Amino acid sequence: MSYRTTPDRILENIDRARTRDMERALSLNDRQARGREMDTEIPDGDATTPERMRRLFALIESGYQRAAQSAEISPLAARFRAIGDISHQMARGDVSVSVQYLDHDRHDDIGVVPFEVTPRHLEEAKKESRTSRPDVNATRVLRLKLRNGVLAAYKKIDPRLRDALKERADIGHVAAEVTLDLRPGGPVP
C-alpha cells in the first residue's frame, strides 16, 4: 500500500498535527483572556467610603467586560473541540482580579478563584443555546465561569479593599485587571 492510501499513517499524521497545534496553544499568551481598566480621575476629598467602593467595583466591572468581550476568549473556546468530541476530558482554570494602586506604596490586592469545565457543562450550554458548535458553547461556559469567578474573587478581596480605603490608597490612579487563565485538566475522574 502506498503512503496516500494507508489509513493508519494518515491518522497518525493527523494526530501529530493536532498535538503540535495543541502544544502551540498551550503557551502562556494563548491560554489567557485579560481585561484591564484604569481610572485616572481622583475622587473628591470629601467622597464617602461607599462612593469610593463603587469606584473600585465599577473599575473591576469594566475590566470584566473587557475580558469577556476580548478577542482572546475565542481561541480559548476553540480549544474545547477536543473536549466536545471526547466525553472524558476536562479543563481547569483560574479567574483572578487584581486592583493596583498606582499612586500609593500599598501592594496590589489580588483574588484568585479556580474553576473546572467538564463535558457536562458543555452539554448544558448546548441545551440552552440550541447549537452543537463546541466553540459557541465553550464561549458561553467561559463567560459564565468568568462572571462567577469575578464575583467570588471580589468577595475575597473586599476586606482588603476596605483596608486600602482606610489608608486612602485609592486616592490617585487605580487600575483593575481581570484575567481568565485556562489549561487542560486531563481526564474526568
C-alpha beads as a LAMMPS data file, in Angstrom:
LAMMPS data file: protein, C-alpha beads

189 atoms
188 bonds

1 atom types
1 bond types

-500.0 500.0 xlo xhi
-500.0 500.0 ylo yhi
-500.0 500.0 zlo zhi

Masses

1 110.0

Atoms # bond

1 1 1 0.000 0.000 0.000
2 1 1 1.275 3.454 -0.770
3 1 1 1.576 6.307 1.687
4 1 1 -1.558 8.006 0.406
5 1 1 -3.787 5.011 0.913
6 1 1 -2.551 3.789 4.285
7 1 1 -5.249 4.888 6.744
8 1 1 -3.065 4.297 9.793
9 1 1 -0.350 6.636 8.540
10 1 1 -2.869 9.290 7.591
11 1 1 -4.480 9.166 11.028
12 1 1 -1.059 9.208 12.675
13 1 1 -0.116 12.372 10.753
14 1 1 -3.403 13.995 11.707
15 1 1 -2.766 13.159 15.370
16 1 1 0.756 14.591 15.173
17 1 1 -0.563 17.794 13.604
18 1 1 -3.219 18.114 16.338
19 1 1 -0.603 17.554 19.017
20 1 1 1.632 20.253 17.521
21 1 1 -1.313 22.660 17.376
22 1 1 -2.266 21.936 20.974
23 1 1 1.329 22.429 22.162
24 1 1 1.464 25.771 20.403
25 1 1 -1.847 26.700 22.010
26 1 1 -0.500 25.921 25.469
27 1 1 1.875 28.864 25.537
28 1 1 1.027 31.377 28.275
29 1 1 -0.282 34.091 25.971
30 1 1 -2.656 31.710 24.215
31 1 1 -4.339 30.479 27.353
32 1 1 -5.427 33.768 28.903
33 1 1 -8.091 36.365 28.309
34 1 1 -7.443 39.696 30.022
35 1 1 -9.274 42.904 30.630
36 1 1 -7.520 45.904 32.161
37 1 1 -9.106 49.205 33.075
38 1 1 -7.547 52.286 34.651
39 1 1 -9.238 55.208 36.397
40 1 1 -7.290 58.448 36.394
41 1 1 -9.999 60.618 37.922
42 1 1 -9.130 61.270 41.531
43 1 1 -12.166 61.149 43.837
44 1 1 -13.109 64.255 45.770
45 1 1 -11.520 64.711 49.170
46 1 1 -14.946 64.548 50.824
47 1 1 -16.046 61.384 48.931
48 1 1 -17.690 58.848 51.206
49 1 1 -16.468 55.288 51.633
50 1 1 -19.408 53.788 49.684
51 1 1 -18.726 56.160 46.773
52 1 1 -15.066 55.147 46.725
53 1 1 -16.019 51.442 46.908
54 1 1 -18.396 51.939 43.971
55 1 1 -15.493 53.442 42.040
56 1 1 -13.362 50.323 42.643
57 1 1 -16.265 47.981 41.838
58 1 1 -17.024 49.875 38.605
59 1 1 -13.361 49.544 37.655
60 1 1 -13.432 45.778 38.239
61 1 1 -16.714 45.505 36.350
62 1 1 -15.353 47.284 33.281
63 1 1 -12.230 45.058 33.434
64 1 1 -14.549 42.040 33.490
65 1 1 -16.463 43.354 30.473
66 1 1 -13.246 43.841 28.538
67 1 1 -12.101 40.305 29.337
68 1 1 -15.492 38.813 28.425
69 1 1 -15.635 40.709 25.122
70 1 1 -11.966 40.359 24.227
71 1 1 -10.796 38.644 21.082
72 1 1 -8.635 36.375 23.269
73 1 1 -11.625 34.394 24.541
74 1 1 -12.424 32.912 21.103
75 1 1 -9.156 30.926 20.798
76 1 1 -9.711 29.645 24.339
77 1 1 -13.185 28.477 23.370
78 1 1 -11.888 26.897 20.159
79 1 1 -9.671 24.611 22.243
80 1 1 -12.818 22.896 23.529
81 1 1 -13.334 20.967 20.315
82 1 1 -11.416 18.064 21.793
83 1 1 -13.464 18.267 24.980
84 1 1 -16.680 18.359 22.988
85 1 1 -15.568 15.371 20.928
86 1 1 -14.182 13.292 23.779
87 1 1 -16.555 12.779 26.674
88 1 1 -13.906 12.108 29.308
89 1 1 -11.767 15.282 29.057
90 1 1 -11.948 18.429 31.197
91 1 1 -10.226 21.766 31.656
92 1 1 -9.198 23.736 34.715
93 1 1 -8.575 27.400 35.122
94 1 1 -8.394 30.429 37.356
95 1 1 -10.102 33.779 37.399
96 1 1 -8.027 36.487 39.029
97 1 1 -8.905 40.042 39.946
98 1 1 -6.089 42.456 40.679
99 1 1 -6.540 46.004 41.967
100 1 1 -3.403 48.133 41.635
101 1 1 -2.834 51.412 43.449
102 1 1 -0.522 53.316 41.133
103 1 1 -0.024 56.421 43.298
104 1 1 0.435 54.646 46.636
105 1 1 3.005 52.313 48.187
106 1 1 0.390 49.687 49.003
107 1 1 0.805 46.319 47.269
108 1 1 -1.779 45.084 44.789
109 1 1 -4.877 43.366 46.136
110 1 1 -5.325 40.085 44.274
111 1 1 -8.095 37.497 44.469
112 1 1 -7.897 34.172 42.632
113 1 1 -10.732 31.674 42.193
114 1 1 -10.239 28.277 40.497
115 1 1 -12.842 26.626 38.265
116 1 1 -13.344 23.465 36.225
117 1 1 -15.065 22.872 32.908
118 1 1 -16.325 19.369 32.244
119 1 1 -18.219 17.939 29.260
120 1 1 -21.371 18.179 31.389
121 1 1 -21.037 21.986 31.400
122 1 1 -20.784 21.972 27.618
123 1 1 -23.829 19.731 27.315
124 1 1 -25.854 22.116 29.497
125 1 1 -24.714 25.058 27.373
126 1 1 -25.678 23.092 24.258
127 1 1 -29.220 22.661 25.600
128 1 1 -29.517 26.375 26.402
129 1 1 -28.006 27.705 23.185
130 1 1 -29.571 25.024 20.950
131 1 1 -26.455 24.808 18.829
132 1 1 -23.959 21.977 18.562
133 1 1 -20.934 24.185 17.814
134 1 1 -18.432 23.469 20.599
135 1 1 -16.725 26.862 20.354
136 1 1 -20.010 28.742 20.818
137 1 1 -20.984 26.593 23.777
138 1 1 -17.496 26.897 25.244
139 1 1 -17.653 30.686 24.935
140 1 1 -20.900 30.649 26.918
141 1 1 -19.367 28.427 29.581
142 1 1 -16.186 30.510 29.821
143 1 1 -18.114 33.764 30.160
144 1 1 -20.278 32.234 32.887
145 1 1 -17.197 30.948 34.734
146 1 1 -15.569 34.366 34.311
147 1 1 -18.580 36.188 35.758
148 1 1 -18.919 33.836 38.719
149 1 1 -15.162 33.917 39.292
150 1 1 -15.006 37.708 39.282
151 1 1 -17.815 37.944 41.831
152 1 1 -16.178 35.328 44.082
153 1 1 -12.745 36.984 43.784
154 1 1 -14.285 40.369 44.585
155 1 1 -15.832 38.897 47.747
156 1 1 -12.396 37.573 48.713
157 1 1 -10.627 40.905 48.315
158 1 1 -13.451 43.083 49.672
159 1 1 -11.949 43.317 53.206
160 1 1 -8.552 44.262 51.755
161 1 1 -10.164 46.905 49.563
162 1 1 -11.810 48.401 52.659
163 1 1 -8.408 48.465 54.382
164 1 1 -6.994 50.247 51.349
165 1 1 -9.754 52.850 51.614
166 1 1 -8.844 53.433 55.259
167 1 1 -5.220 54.003 54.191
168 1 1 -6.524 56.296 51.404
169 1 1 -4.621 54.207 48.844
170 1 1 -7.405 54.728 46.311
171 1 1 -6.825 58.480 46.206
172 1 1 -4.990 58.659 42.911
173 1 1 -4.738 56.473 39.844
174 1 1 -6.151 52.981 40.275
175 1 1 -6.133 50.064 37.827
176 1 1 -8.034 46.789 37.822
177 1 1 -7.112 43.720 35.813
178 1 1 -9.325 40.676 35.315
179 1 1 -7.685 37.527 33.926
180 1 1 -9.161 34.203 32.871
181 1 1 -6.479 31.515 32.655
182 1 1 -7.396 28.158 31.109
183 1 1 -5.320 24.983 30.958
184 1 1 -6.071 21.350 30.119
185 1 1 -7.084 19.343 33.126
186 1 1 -6.843 15.793 31.843
187 1 1 -9.398 13.034 32.126
188 1 1 -12.586 13.409 34.141
189 1 1 -12.288 11.398 37.374

Bonds

1 1 1 2
2 1 2 3
3 1 3 4
4 1 4 5
5 1 5 6
6 1 6 7
7 1 7 8
8 1 8 9
9 1 9 10
10 1 10 11
11 1 11 12
12 1 12 13
13 1 13 14
14 1 14 15
15 1 15 16
16 1 16 17
17 1 17 18
18 1 18 19
19 1 19 20
20 1 20 21
21 1 21 22
22 1 22 23
23 1 23 24
24 1 24 25
25 1 25 26
26 1 26 27
27 1 27 28
28 1 28 29
29 1 29 30
30 1 30 31
31 1 31 32
32 1 32 33
33 1 33 34
34 1 34 35
35 1 35 36
36 1 36 37
37 1 37 38
38 1 38 39
39 1 39 40
40 1 40 41
41 1 41 42
42 1 42 43
43 1 43 44
44 1 44 45
45 1 45 46
46 1 46 47
47 1 47 48
48 1 48 49
49 1 49 50
50 1 50 51
51 1 51 52
52 1 52 53
53 1 53 54
54 1 54 55
55 1 55 56
56 1 56 57
57 1 57 58
58 1 58 59
59 1 59 60
60 1 60 61
61 1 61 62
62 1 62 63
63 1 63 64
64 1 64 65
65 1 65 66
66 1 66 67
67 1 67 68
68 1 68 69
69 1 69 70
70 1 70 71
71 1 71 72
72 1 72 73
73 1 73 74
74 1 74 75
75 1 75 76
76 1 76 77
77 1 77 78
78 1 78 79
79 1 79 80
80 1 80 81
81 1 81 82
82 1 82 83
83 1 83 84
84 1 84 85
85 1 85 86
86 1 86 87
87 1 87 88
88 1 88 89
89 1 89 90
90 1 90 91
91 1 91 92
92 1 92 93
93 1 93 94
94 1 94 95
95 1 95 96
96 1 96 97
97 1 97 98
98 1 98 99
99 1 99 100
100 1 100 101
101 1 101 102
102 1 102 103
103 1 103 104
104 1 104 105
105 1 105 106
106 1 106 107
107 1 107 108
108 1 108 109
109 1 109 110
110 1 110 111
111 1 111 112
112 1 112 113
113 1 113 114
114 1 114 115
115 1 115 116
116 1 116 117
117 1 117 118
118 1 118 119
119 1 119 120
120 1 120 121
121 1 121 122
122 1 122 123
123 1 123 124
124 1 124 125
125 1 125 126
126 1 126 127
127 1 127 128
128 1 128 129
129 1 129 130
130 1 130 131
131 1 131 132
132 1 132 133
133 1 133 134
134 1 134 135
135 1 135 136
136 1 136 137
137 1 137 138
138 1 138 139
139 1 139 140
140 1 140 141
141 1 141 142
142 1 142 143
143 1 143 144
144 1 144 145
145 1 145 146
146 1 146 147
147 1 147 148
148 1 148 149
149 1 149 150
150 1 150 151
151 1 151 152
152 1 152 153
153 1 153 154
154 1 154 155
155 1 155 156
156 1 156 157
157 1 157 158
158 1 158 159
159 1 159 160
160 1 160 161
161 1 161 162
162 1 162 163
163 1 163 164
164 1 164 165
165 1 165 166
166 1 166 167
167 1 167 168
168 1 168 169
169 1 169 170
170 1 170 171
171 1 171 172
172 1 172 173
173 1 173 174
174 1 174 175
175 1 175 176
176 1 176 177
177 1 177 178
178 1 178 179
179 1 179 180
180 1 180 181
181 1 181 182
182 1 182 183
183 1 183 184
184 1 184 185
185 1 185 186
186 1 186 187
187 1 187 188
188 1 188 189
